């Protein structure tokens, strides 16, 4: 029975993400990916022109998933600080559930890959920071933060908090959960 269009492509991305879950995994080659899937490298290249395109597929999945959730949070929660708290919590829970994706988000999996992939992650992080900034702007409008609050600095701090928790999770070999002590830490950051 032939697989549905896109099914093999999704399976390739899923297998790549699973391989990235290995703590301190070596560079993943297309040969290793093909062997893991029990297909030829040529079969991989029928769906992706390059390994960089495979990583772009993972990044697209991350962007779609995360920013769909960010939009849901901002629509369902009118209060700015609660939005920021929800976004930070979602980003850390996403990493906890998607270890392989966390290695992409931290750039660890991209070190030996095409530079445009890291640039794409940098743009993702800029969008995360912009989402925090918008929530904090809402908090100022409703009086939850002072009118002279430095929204750029505050959004940057929240973004770097998330990035740091992702990095610590990956570097600990998945032992230190990014959501550990989250409520207390967010209370300190969003007081």
C-alpha positions as CSV (number, residue, x, y, z in Angstrom):
1,X,0.0,0.0,0.0
2,X,1.5,3.4,-1.0
3,X,1.8,6.0,1.6
4,X,-0.2,9.2,1.4
5,X,1.5,12.3,0.0
6,X,3.4,14.0,2.7
7,X,3.3,11.0,5.0
8,X,6.9,9.9,4.2
9,X,8.1,13.5,4.5
10,X,6.5,13.8,7.9
11,X,8.1,10.5,9.0
12,X,11.5,11.7,7.9
13,X,11.1,14.9,10.0
14,X,9.8,12.8,13.0
15,X,12.8,10.4,12.8
16,X,15.2,13.4,12.5
17,X,13.6,14.9,15.6
18,X,13.9,11.6,17.5
19,X,17.6,11.3,16.6
20,X,18.1,14.8,17.9
21,X,16.7,13.7,21.3
22,X,19.9,11.8,22.1
23,X,21.8,13.9,24.6
24,X,25.0,15.3,23.1
25,X,24.2,13.4,19.9
26,X,26.9,13.6,17.2
27,X,26.2,15.4,13.9
28,X,23.4,13.6,12.2
29,X,24.2,12.5,8.7
30,X,21.7,11.7,5.9
31,X,23.3,8.2,5.9
32,X,22.5,7.7,9.6
33,X,19.0,9.0,9.1
34,X,18.4,6.7,6.1
35,X,19.7,3.7,8.1
36,X,17.5,4.6,11.0
37,X,14.5,4.7,8.7
38,X,15.7,1.6,6.8
39,X,15.5,3.4,3.4
40,X,18.2,4.6,1.0
41,X,19.6,8.2,1.1
42,X,18.0,8.6,-2.4
43,X,14.6,8.0,-0.8
44,X,15.3,10.9,1.6
45,X,16.3,13.2,-1.3
46,X,13.0,12.4,-3.1
47,X,11.3,14.4,-0.4
48,X,14.0,17.0,0.5
49,X,16.7,18.6,-1.7
50,X,19.2,18.7,1.2
51,X,19.6,18.1,4.9
52,X,19.2,21.8,5.4
53,X,15.8,21.5,3.9
54,X,15.0,18.8,6.5
55,X,16.0,21.2,9.3
56,X,13.9,23.9,7.7
57,X,11.0,21.5,7.9
58,X,11.5,21.1,11.6
59,X,11.8,24.8,12.1
60,X,8.5,25.4,10.1
61,X,6.8,22.8,12.4
62,X,8.1,24.7,15.5
63,X,7.1,28.1,14.1
64,X,3.6,26.9,13.2
65,X,3.0,25.1,16.5
66,X,4.4,27.8,18.8
67,X,2.8,30.9,17.1
68,X,-0.5,29.2,16.8
69,X,-0.4,28.6,20.6
70,X,0.8,32.2,21.2
71,X,-2.2,33.5,19.2
72,X,-4.5,31.3,21.2
73,X,-3.0,32.6,24.5
74,X,-3.4,36.2,23.5
75,X,-7.0,35.7,22.3
76,X,-8.2,33.8,25.3
77,X,-6.4,35.8,28.0
78,X,-7.0,39.6,28.0
79,X,-4.6,40.5,30.8
80,X,-1.1,41.3,29.5
81,X,1.0,39.8,32.4
82,X,-1.1,36.6,32.2
83,X,-0.4,36.5,28.5
84,X,3.3,36.8,29.1
85,X,3.2,34.1,31.8
86,X,1.2,31.8,29.5
87,X,3.6,32.3,26.6
88,X,6.6,31.6,28.7
89,X,5.0,28.5,30.2
90,X,3.9,27.2,26.8
91,X,7.4,27.7,25.3
92,X,9.0,25.8,28.2
93,X,6.4,23.0,28.1
94,X,6.9,22.7,24.3
95,X,10.6,22.2,24.8
96,X,10.0,19.6,27.6
97,X,7.7,17.6,25.3
98,X,9.9,18.0,22.2
99,X,13.5,17.3,23.1
100,X,14.7,17.1,19.6
101,X,13.1,20.4,18.7
102,X,14.8,21.9,21.8
103,X,18.2,21.1,20.2
104,X,17.1,23.0,17.1
105,X,15.7,25.9,19.2
106,X,19.0,26.3,21.1
107,X,21.0,26.1,17.8
108,X,22.9,23.1,19.1
109,X,21.7,20.8,16.3
110,X,22.5,23.5,13.7
111,X,26.2,24.2,14.6
112,X,27.6,22.3,11.6
113,X,24.7,23.0,9.3
114,X,23.9,25.9,6.9
115,X,24.2,29.3,8.5
116,X,20.7,30.3,7.2
117,X,19.2,27.8,9.6
118,X,20.6,29.6,12.7
119,X,19.4,32.9,11.1
120,X,15.9,31.4,10.9
121,X,16.1,30.5,14.6
122,X,17.3,34.0,15.4
123,X,14.2,35.4,13.6
124,X,12.0,32.9,15.6
125,X,13.5,34.3,18.8
126,X,12.9,37.8,17.6
127,X,9.2,36.9,17.1
128,X,9.0,35.4,20.6
129,X,10.5,38.6,22.0
130,X,8.0,40.7,20.0
131,X,5.1,38.5,21.4
132,X,6.3,39.2,25.0
133,X,6.7,42.9,24.2
134,X,3.1,43.1,22.9
135,X,1.8,41.4,26.1
136,X,3.8,43.7,28.2
137,X,2.4,46.7,26.2
138,X,-1.1,45.4,27.1
139,X,0.0,45.2,30.8
140,X,1.0,48.9,30.6
141,X,-2.3,49.9,29.0
142,X,-4.3,48.2,31.8
143,X,-2.1,49.6,34.5
144,X,-0.5,46.3,35.6
145,X,3.0,47.8,34.7
146,X,4.1,51.4,35.1
147,X,3.7,53.7,32.0
148,X,7.5,54.2,32.0
149,X,8.4,50.5,32.0
150,X,11.2,49.5,29.7
151,X,9.2,47.0,27.6
152,X,12.2,46.2,25.4
153,X,14.4,45.3,28.3
154,X,11.6,43.3,30.0
155,X,10.7,41.4,26.8
156,X,14.4,40.7,26.3
157,X,14.7,39.4,29.8
158,X,11.7,37.0,29.4
159,X,13.1,35.8,26.1
160,X,16.5,35.1,27.5
161,X,15.0,33.4,30.5
162,X,13.2,31.0,28.1
163,X,16.4,30.5,26.0
164,X,18.4,29.8,29.1
165,X,16.0,27.2,30.4
166,X,16.0,25.5,27.0
167,X,19.8,25.5,26.9
168,X,20.0,24.1,30.5
169,X,17.5,21.4,29.7
170,X,19.5,20.3,26.6
171,X,22.9,20.6,28.3
172,X,21.7,18.6,31.3
173,X,20.9,15.6,29.1
174,X,17.2,16.3,29.7
175,X,17.6,15.9,33.4
176,X,16.7,19.5,34.5
177,X,13.2,20.2,33.3
178,X,12.7,23.7,31.8
179,X,9.4,23.9,33.8
180,X,11.1,23.3,37.2
181,X,10.3,26.1,39.7
182,X,8.5,27.9,36.8
183,X,5.7,29.5,38.8
184,X,8.1,31.0,41.3
185,X,10.5,32.2,38.6
186,X,7.7,33.8,36.6
187,X,6.4,35.5,39.7
188,X,9.8,37.1,40.1
189,X,10.1,38.1,36.4
190,X,6.5,39.4,36.1
191,X,6.0,41.0,39.5
